[in-house]
Every structure is written in structure tokens, then in C-alpha cells.
Amino acid sequence: SGQVVLQLGQVVRVTGVTIEHIRPSPDLSSAPSNITVWAHKDNSSLLNLTYSISMSSSSVQTFHIPSSLPISQLRLQVTSNWGHPEYTCLYRVRVHGIQMNEGEDMVTVKE
């Protein structure tokens, strides 16, 4: 297991996260399997997800987060992969959300 903390450029109400594993790859065992997404500062869980991968599936998968507080740091905790004994590969992570401006209403961020 391992984790990574993402410092966002601004305070955002996170609406989703996209996980990508490198392709082409003959060995998919280092792809993440179970991931918990956290609001890092207040240590609240936003989503438990399973990244499913096979030779015929897409390596890019987006997971919707139903609701979240405005945050500036997001933590991904990988609790398992698809069998690699030494490491897990997170090739690309994208965070989707609504930008929060101080004293203003929510503004949609282009994804």
C-alpha cells in the first residue's frame, strides 16, 4: 500500500477523479486496484473505488465523487494492485471539480 497527496492550485469542490495506467503494457499487475480518495486536511474519505483493467478495457477511468467539501489537498491511498509484489504504478491522475473563489459563487472549471 502507498499514498500520494496532490496539492491543488486552488480550493476546489472535487466532482471526480480520473486514474490512468500506462499503455501499452504487457504486464498489468502493477496497475492499482483498490484506492481510497481522501480530503487530506480533514482526513475525510470521499470515495472508495476499484480500478479495473484488462487488455481489452480502457486504461483511463473516471470516478464520480457525489459530494465533497471545498479542499486544496487530495490524498489517494492505494491499498492494493493487480498482483505486482514490489510496486504500483499511477501513470496519470486527473482531478475534476468546481473552482471556489473567495466571496463568490461557484465557478465551473473547464476539464
C-alpha positions in Angstrom: 0.0 0.0 0.0 1.1 3.6 -0.5 -0.3 7.1 -0.9 0.2 10.3 -2.7 -1.0 13.8 -1.7 -2.0 16.2 -4.5 -1.7 19.9 -3.8 -4.4 21.6 -6.0 -3.7 25.0 -7.5 -6.8 26.5 -5.8 -9.6 25.5 -3.5 -11.9 23.1 -5.4 -15.1 21.2 -4.7 -14.0 17.9 -6.2 -16.5 16.2 -8.5 -14.4 13.3 -9.8 -11.0 11.8 -10.3 -9.5 10.1 -13.3 -7.0 7.3 -12.9 -4.8 6.1 -15.9 -2.4 3.2 -16.1 0.3 3.2 -18.8 -0.5 1.6 -22.1 0.6 -0.4 -24.0 1.8 -2.6 -21.2 2.2 -6.4 -21.4 2.1 -6.6 -17.6 -0.9 -5.1 -15.9 -0.1 -6.4 -12.4 1.3 -3.0 -11.3 -2.0 -1.2 -12.1 -3.8 0.0 -8.9 -6.8 -2.0 -7.8 -8.4 -0.5 -4.7 -8.0 3.2 -4.0 -9.5 5.5 -1.3 -9.7 9.2 -2.1 -9.4 11.5 0.9 -9.8 15.2 1.7 -6.3 15.4 3.1 -6.6 18.2 5.6 -9.6 17.0 7.5 -8.9 13.3 6.8 -12.4 12.6 5.5 -13.0 9.8 3.0 -14.6 11.0 -0.3 -14.7 7.7 -2.3 -13.6 4.1 -2.3 -13.0 2.9 -5.8 -11.8 -0.1 -7.8 -9.7 0.5 -10.9 -10.5 -2.4 -13.2 -8.1 -3.2 -16.0 -7.7 -5.9 -18.7 -6.0 -6.0 -22.1 -9.4 -5.0 -23.7 -10.5 -2.3 -21.2 -9.7 1.4 -21.3 -6.7 2.4 -19.2 -8.4 5.8 -18.5 -11.2 5.5 -15.9 -13.1 8.4 -14.3 -14.9 8.0 -11.0 -17.6 10.5 -9.9 -17.5 11.9 -6.4 -21.1 12.6 -5.3 -20.3 15.4 -2.9 -17.2 17.0 -1.3 -16.2 19.9 0.8 -14.1 22.6 -0.8 -10.5 21.3 -0.5 -7.0 22.3 -1.6 -5.3 18.9 -1.0 -6.4 15.5 -2.1 -4.9 12.2 -0.9 -5.0 8.9 -2.9 -4.3 5.9 -0.8 -3.7 2.8 -2.9 -4.5 -0.3 -0.8 -3.9 -3.0 -3.5 -2.8 -3.6 -7.0 -3.4 -6.4 -9.5 -0.6 -8.6 -8.2 2.8 -6.9 -8.6 4.7 -7.8 -5.4 7.0 -4.7 -5.4 5.2 -1.6 -6.6 2.1 0.1 -8.0 2.1 2.4 -11.0 -0.1 5.5 -11.1 0.7 6.8 -14.6 -1.7 9.8 -14.5 -4.2 11.2 -12.1 -6.7 14.0 -13.0 -8.8 15.9 -10.5 -12.1 17.3 -11.8 -14.1 19.9 -9.9 -15.6 23.3 -9.3 -13.3 26.1 -8.5 -14.1 28.0 -5.3 -13.4 31.8 -5.4 -13.3 33.6 -2.1 -16.5 35.6 -1.7 -18.0 34.5 -4.9 -20.4 31.8 -6.1 -19.0 28.6 -7.5 -17.4 28.8 -11.0 -17.2 25.7 -13.2 -13.6 24.8 -14.1 -13.1 23.5 -17.7 -11.9 19.9 -17.6 
